[in-house]
Amino acid sequence: MEIVMLLVGVALGAAIPWAMMQQSRRQQANAMREREERIERMTRAAEEKVEQAGREAKLLAKSERLRVEEEVKEQFRERSEELEKLKQRFDKREEQLDRKFDQLDQREREVDRRRNQVEQEQRALDARKEACQRQEEAIVQRLEEVAGLTTEQAKGQLVGGLREDVRREAANFMKRAEDEAKESADRKAQEIMATAIQRLAGEFVVDRTVTVVPIASEETKGRIIGREGRNIRALEAATGCDLIIDDTPEAVVISGFNPVRRQVARQALEELIADGRIHPARIESVVRKAEKNVNNEIREAGEQAIFELGLSGIHPDIVKMVGTLKFRTSYTQNVLSHSVEVARFAGMMAEELGLDFALARRCGLLHDIGKAMDHEIQGSHAVIGGQYAKKYKEHPLVVNAIWSHHFDIEPISVYGPLINAADALSAARPGARRENVETYIKRLEMLESLAMDFPGVEKAFAIQAGRELRVMVAYDRVKDEGALTLASEIANRVENEMTYPGQIRVTVIREMRATAVAQ
């Protein structure tokens, strides 16, 4: 029984998987049929879409072909119209050209006719010209016989007379023009300068190349000299000046071309004399102290000058240079006092002329700043001062006024000539400057010799301390009209060949004296 049951179980176990496998195969077959049917449906749908797209493409192509055909027809019609218009224009232009050609042919015929007429007239004129030339030669020959002069001689006399007349007329014209210009310019200039002079009364400080220091006794001289001259050598080495101790009683002379060093030496020597302790170590200490004091004095002098003029915004280095001018002189005139005076003159004249008086004062104060520079710097003081002011960013008008106040370069504004006038006004006033006798005499002699070089000059006299030149001319060699020209030529030569302060007036005098003696 157990065996039967076992066999039935085995049979059932084998039959169940077989049935399941058969069922799975039937399901797979059904799925494949469904997939094939779906693929077939999709294929038919795709074929229908392709057919429909082909029909649509054909329709689009046909419509596009029709549209292009319409556009081509429209363009062809427009181009045909344009060509027709061009043809009409060309036909009209051709007609116009034909008419112009006809007109040109007519003008050419007219020109040929006139050319022939002009040639005939030219031949007639040539014949008349030849006849006139023969007649003119005959007249000239007759005039030469009557006058007793050749043509060249007559021309020479005529040219000489014309030249003299022209010179006379030119001299008269120059005199009239100069008189008219001076009549208004001199009046205004005199008013401005007179007003400035009346408003300003300046001081004139005379400095030389030596400074005298008084001493109490001859014993002090011995202490200054020191043992074997060591003290005086130490003092000269420290200050850069020469000390002259001679037979002059109770005085020591400090000699040197640098006024700042002379001032340092003077202060140091005065302190040493007052203290009584004079030896090399003490000398060096006192000289350093004196240098510091002089530098402070320079700075204070510059600040005081700027404060007096009411200026501001000036670089400290320029302030120091301005203060250094206190120890500089020009023709024995203190340069700082001169600069302050020029600034005041320039400011006053600028107010009269309606200019910026502050800018004019600035130009006047700094115009001689180049004189404070060391002598090792090459160039004129105007150029050096202009470069220095430009270095510290001064106003371009100030720089140009410094450069051009002696007309070393062309001024770009009215401030250059204004500073030149103020400079001359400050320097030319009586007592402002003095020269040594030798230089003064040489300048007067050179002034007179320049005038004597001109033809017709008999005598020349420099008067008024060389500020005026009187020139006596021969009355038979220089005419009245030529006197003005001669004065201008002498003045121009004096300007070009001489150096002088202020201005020089040239006066030409021509006179004829007749003397008879009654017996």
TORTIKE-65551 format. One record per residue (C-alpha): residue in three letters; x, y, z. Coordinates in steps of 0.001 Angstrom, whole numbers, padded with zeros to 6 digits, always signed. Layout:
BEGIN
ALAXYZ...
This chain:
BEGIN
MET+000000+000000+000000GLU+002761+002249+000832ILE+004401+001409-002472VAL+001205+002311-004350MET+000947+005578-002602LEU+004556+006319-003372LEU+004065+005646-007061VAL+000914+007769-007191GLY+002821+010583-005562VAL+005673+010358-008051ALA+003190+010345-010942LEU+001381+013369-009614GLY+004701+015182-009003ALA+005711+014646-012584ALA+002322+015590-014100ILE+002058+018965-012347PRO+005250+020506-013823TRP+004332+019254-017260ALA+000982+020965-017102MET+002548+024146-015883MET+005070+024094-018714GLN+002353+023587-021295GLN+000387+026494-019893SER+003493+028726-019990ARG+004099+027846-023638ARG+000490+028736-024529GLN+000907+032132-022781GLN+004127+032880-024632ALA+002502+032022-027947ASN-000405+034349-027200ALA+002015+037159-026237MET+003976+036714-029471ARG+000787+036856-031533GLU-000269+040032-029756ARG+003176+041602-030328GLU+003131+040681-034001GLU-000359+042121-034363ARG+000775+045346-032612ILE+003868+045584-034867GLU+001691+045065-037920ARG-000702+047802-036762MET+002231+050162-036137THR+003655+049370-039560ARG+000347+050097-041286ALA+000063+053370-039280ALA+003629+054370-040268GLU+002957+053576-043925GLU-000193+055694-043786LYS+001779+058593-042202VAL+004479+058311-044856GLU+001865+058387-047605GLN+000182+061361-045983ALA+003585+063201-045552GLY+004379+062525-049215ARG+001057+063978-050277GLU+001602+067011-048050ALA+005167+067472-049404LYS+003870+067359-052947LEU+001263+069963-052074LEU+003874+072199-050388ALA+006274+071850-053302LYS+003519+072733-055725SER+002469+075786-053693GLU+006116+076885-053321ARG+006647+076483-057061LEU+003616+078594-057735ARG+004798+081257-055252VAL+008275+081367-056811GLU+006756+081595-060263GLU+004650+084559-059110GLU+007680+086267-057582VAL+009747+085743-060713LYS+006936+087102-062843GLU+006626+090151-060533GLN+010403+090780-060600PHE+010433+090384-064355ARG+007600+092880-064672GLU+009399+095378-062354ARG+012691+094928-064190SER+010912+095444-067483GLU+009426+098679-066180GLU+012852+099857-064944LEU+014433+099031-068259GLU+011732+100950-070022LYS+012335+103974-067812LEU+016105+103726-068387LYS+015530+103529-072099GLN+013408+106668-071976ARG+016078+108470-069918PHE+018824+107397-072306ASP+016773+108577-075257LYS+016267+111960-073561ARG+019969+112202-072672GLU+020929+111384-076206GLU+018698+114189-077457GLN+020300+116606-074994LEU+023801+115539-076051ASP+022896+116055-079678ARG+021730+119577-078917LYS+024918+120309-076928PHE+027105+118995-079737ASP+025296+121317-082089GLN+025883+124244-079719LEU+029583+123336-079337ASP+030008+123231-083097GLN+028403+126635-083334ARG+030651+128026-080572GLU+033747+126555-082169ARG+032893+128312-085408GLU+032390+131565-083460VAL+035733+131123-081664ASP+037536+130550-084943ARG+035990+133700-086340ARG+037016+135743-083277ARG+040534+134256-083307ASN+041009+135405-086860GLN+039717+138842-085912VAL+042082+139066-082885GLU+045059+138010-084992GLN+044291+140774-087454GLU+044006+143306-084592GLN+047271+142025-083049ARG+049132+142524-086308ALA+047755+146066-086493LEU+048828+146729-082876ASP+052338+145373-083544ALA+052661+147751-086430ARG+051500+150679-084290LYS+053876+149610-081472GLU+056844+149643-083830ALA+055830+153092-085041CYS+055497+154347-081446GLN+058890+152930-080498ARG+060530+154689-083437GLN+058761+157905-082471GLU+059772+157462-078778GLU+063413+156917-079726ALA+063339+160049-081789ILE+061773+162034-078916VAL+064315+160679-076386GLN+067171+161542-078704ARG+065779+165053-079134LEU+065352+165467-075335GLU+068936+164299-074713GLU+070188+166855-077220VAL+068138+169639-075620ALA+068944+168718-071965GLY+072571+167851-072576LEU+072156+164633-070484THR+072035+160977-071359THR+069123+158794-070314GLU+071166+157088-067581GLN+072273+160444-066180ALA+068699+161695-066106LYS+067572+158486-064394GLY+070307+158864-061783GLN+069284+162411-060980LEU+065606+161435-060856VAL+066261+158415-058613GLY+068447+160490-056315GLY+065779+163135-055986LEU+063100+160517-055391ARG+065255+158740-052813GLU+065776+161987-050901ASP+062063+162776-051114VAL+061172+159307-049893ARG+063589+159560-046979ARG+062216+162977-046103GLU+058632+161733-046283ALA+059530+158612-044270ALA+061244+160693-041592ASN+058270+163054-041439PHE+055866+160118-041249MET+057941+158443-038519LYS+058020+161683-036551ARG+054281+162232-036888ALA+053508+158619-035948GLU+055904+158716-033027ASP+054509+162023-031801GLU+050940+160734-032044ALA+051802+157492-030229LYS+053790+159252-027541GLU+051112+161875-027052SER+048741+159271-025628ALA+051164+156600-024389ASP+053503+158962-022543ARG+050635+160727-020848LYS+049142+157483-019544ALA+052532+156017-018606GLN+053525+159189-016778GLU+050268+159226-014876ILE+050654+155586-013817MET+054335+155894-012871ALA+053859+159229-011109THR+051020+157758-009085ALA+053145+154735-008165ILE+056150+156896-007198GLN+054010+159203-005073ARG+052530+156246-003237LEU+055866+154560-002500ALA+058970+155956-000818GLY+061621+153251-000642GLU+064903+152896+001177PHE+068216+152276-000531VAL+070756+150191+001358VAL+074336+150320+000078ASP+076400+147150+000639ARG+079959+146498-000464THR+082221+143472-000701VAL+083795+144215+002685THR+082420+144476+006220VAL+084150+146360+009020VAL+083890+145024+012580PRO+084953+147468+015324ILE+087105+146188+018184ALA+087755+147651+021619SER+091560+147591+021689GLU+094684+146461+019914GLU+094981+143585+022391THR+091835+142064+020902LYS+093560+141964+017502GLY+096253+139774+018986ARG+093679+137325+020397ILE+091917+137215+017035ILE+095182+136389+015281GLY+096180+133785+017881ARG+099423+132018+018341GLU+101199+131864+014980GLY+097913+132934+013342ARG+095953+129770+014168ASN+092803+131610+015275ILE+092528+133773+012173ARG+093202+130755+009920ALA+090509+128747+011697LEU+088056+131632+011361GLU+088813+132089+007658ALA+088473+128330+007006ALA+085162+128110+008879THR+083557+131186+007257GLY+085137+131178+003775CYS+086016+134883+004062ASP+089292+136745+004359LEU+090052+138701+007551ILE+092224+141751+006998ILE+093987+142995+010125ASP+096231+145926+009259ASP+097249+149204+010806THR+093665+150465+010824PRO+093019+151253+014478GLU+090266+149393+016297ALA+088857+147680+013194VAL+088915+144278+011479VAL+087920+144078+007820ILE+086017+140997+006563SER+086391+140577+002803GLY+084403+138226+000592PHE+082151+138211-002450ASN+079462+136083-000783PRO+077410+138444+001414VAL+075821+135581+003373ARG+079235+134277+004395ARG+080310+137807+005299GLN+077266+138136+007545VAL+078068+134795+009226ALA+081660+135898+009722ARG+080602+139268+011144GLN+078197+137753+013672ALA+080693+135072+014686LEU+083519+137602+015121GLU+081343+139987+017138GLU+080303+137166+019483LEU+083904+135968+019869ILE+085080+139506+020678ALA+082267+139995+023197ASP+082927+136606+024830GLY+086706+136943+024872ARG+087344+133206+024481ILE+088951+132812+021070HIS+090398+129449+020073PRO+089782+127025+017137ALA+087208+124835+018901ARG+085270+127842+020145ILE+085465+129429+016675GLU+083837+126393+015023SER+081031+126346+017602VAL+080347+130075+017249VAL+080399+129902+013419ARG+077820+127084+013435LYS+075627+129141+015739ALA+076040+132205+013505GLU+075099+130156+010420LYS+071927+129011+012170ASN+071103+132581+013145VAL+071696+133857+009599ASN+069493+131092+008156ASN+066723+132103+010555GLU+067253+135727+009576ILE+066988+134781+005895ARG+063758+132865+006479GLU+062273+135693+008541ALA+063264+138271+005900GLY+061537+136231+003181GLU+058400+135733+005265GLN+058342+139424+006195ALA+058584+140497+002532ILE+055772+138128+001546PHE+053649+139294+004486GLU+054162+142955+003580LEU+052980+142304+000022GLY+049983+140239+001132LEU+050974+137142-000863SER+050298+133498-000014GLY+050857+129970-001272ILE+054596+130422-001924HIS+056803+127335-001526PRO+059103+127399+001565ASP+062198+126981-000613ILE+061204+130045-002635VAL+060601+131941+000624LYS+064160+131081+001672MET+065530+132265-001673VAL+063614+135525-001332GLY+065141+136036+002106THR+068622+135386+000695LEU+068157+138458-001510LYS+068546+140550+001661PHE+072282+139910+001459ARG+072574+140483-002305THR+073200+143792-004023SER+072926+145063-007600TYR+074798+148266-008371THR+074946+148654-004548GLN+071140+148463-004336ASN+069792+145851-001933VAL+068054+143243-004114LEU+065373+142311-001545SER+064386+145951-001048HIS+064492+146384-004824SER+062263+143304-005356VAL+059717+144479-002777GLU+059698+147918-004375VAL+059237+146425-007873ALA+056367+144315-006524ARG+054708+147437-005100PHE+055227+149401-008320ALA+053890+146503-010412GLY+050845+146110-008154MET+050039+149826-008316MET+050392+149971-012100ALA+048349+146773-012463GLU+045526+148371-010459GLU+045641+151412-012740LEU+045491+149150-015808GLY+042720+146918-014438LEU+044952+143825-014091ASP+045374+141287-011287PHE+047456+143290-008794ALA+048210+140218-006612LEU+049641+138353-009591ALA+051625+141453-010593ARG+053078+141721-007074ARG+054029+138056-007152CYS+055828+138553-010465GLY+057608+141659-009126LEU+058790+139982-005922LEU+060181+136935-007715HIS+061590+138668-010827ASP+065191+138788-009480ILE+065111+135509-007544GLY+067783+134176-009904LYS+070284+136552-008276ALA+070035+134510-005071MET+071413+131418-006819ASP+075011+130342-006559HIS+077384+131698-009181GLU+078192+128145-010314ILE+074774+127906-012018GLN+075158+128960-015656GLY+072853+131430-017372SER+071364+134866-016828HIS+069526+135548-013585ALA+066230+135896-015484VAL+066508+132420-017039ILE+067749+130846-013785GLY+064939+132458-011808GLY+062319+131354-014331GLN+063543+127763-014210TYR+063558+127816-010406ALA+060002+129178-010235LYS+058828+126606-012796LYS+060412+123835-010697TYR+058185+124778-007748LYS+054992+124973-009852GLU+054581+128750-009927HIS+051877+130225-012175PRO+052914+130108-015886LEU+052406+133893-016162VAL+054766+134392-013196VAL+057386+132119-014764ASN+057146+133926-018092ALA+057313+137357-016418ILE+060532+136324-014634TRP+061995+134947-017863SER+061003+137919-019984HIS+061483+140901-017654HIS+064770+141620-019488PHE+063236+140333-022773ASP+065532+137268-022863ILE+062461+135525-024309GLU+059230+136849-025798PRO+056603+137702-023122ILE+053269+135904-023447SER+051311+138400-021347VAL+051330+142055-020320TYR+052975+141162-016986GLY+056419+140767-018617PRO+056582+144380-019932LEU+054899+145564-016714ILE+057649+144031-014546ASN+060274+145447-016916ALA+058802+148931-016454ALA+058582+148536-012664ASP+062163+147210-012549ALA+063425+150189-014544LEU+061373+152567-012399SER+062871+151190-009185ALA+066443+151113-010516ALA+066434+154432-012365ARG+065286+156693-009572PRO+068013+159117-008406GLY+070062+157620-005607ALA+068766+154095-006149ARG+071999+152667-007509ARG+075633+153643-007575GLU+078543+152422-009657ASN+082222+152565-009005VAL+084048+155393-010729GLU+085988+153232-013178THR+082912+151396-014489TYR+080972+154641-014642ILE+083662+156401-016720LYS+084034+153434-019084ARG+080294+153381-019702LEU+080218+157094-020511GLU+083214+156798-022847MET+081673+153816-024662LEU+078382+155704-024991GLU+080093+158703-026595SER+082282+156560-028874LEU+079218+154684-030203ALA+077649+157974-031264MET+080873+159228-032881ASP+080957+156186-035203PHE+077983+157478-037201PRO+078632+159680-040275GLY+077852+163362-039833VAL+078358+163360-036039GLU+080750+166084-034861LYS+080523+165782-031070ALA+078769+163584-028510PHE+078259+164275-024816ALA+076966+161848-022160ILE+075136+163893-019520GLN+072876+163290-016515ALA+075044+160461-015191GLY+074920+158700-018548ARG+071145+158704-018807GLU+071100+161109-021764LEU+073292+161369-024867ARG+073512+164705-026693VAL+074748+164338-030286MET+075894+167343-032321VAL+075741+166817-036112ALA+077041+168812-039095TYR+074204+170816-040600ASP+075504+170339-044157ARG+075746+166519-043842VAL+072584+165678-041903LYS+069212+167144-042851ASP+066407+167950-040424GLU+064474+164882-041580GLY+067528+162658-041150ALA+068065+163739-037536LEU+065178+161581-036318THR+066455+158559-038244LEU+069955+159095-036813ALA+068588+159270-033260SER+066729+155965-033754GLU+069821+154274-035218ILE+072035+155430-032328ALA+069438+154299-029756ASN+069164+150868-031402ARG+072931+150416-031387VAL+073152+151454-027719GLU+070459+148876-026857ASN+072255+146099-028742GLU+075851+146764-027637MET+075693+148186-024108THR+074507+147092-020668TYR+073134+149863-018467PRO+070526+150388-015748GLY+067319+152227-016600GLN+067107+153950-019971ILE+069192+156360-022059ARG+067662+159234-024004VAL+069373+160102-027316THR+069008+163716-028486VAL+070333+164803-031912ILE+071010+168554-032287ARG+071483+170192-035694GLU+071938+173909-036099MET+073557+176378-038473ARG+075314+179494-037158ALA+076243+182415-039417THR+078754+184991-038112ALA+079734+188291-039704VAL+082070+190961-038386ALA+081273+194639-038869GLN+084415+196812-039321
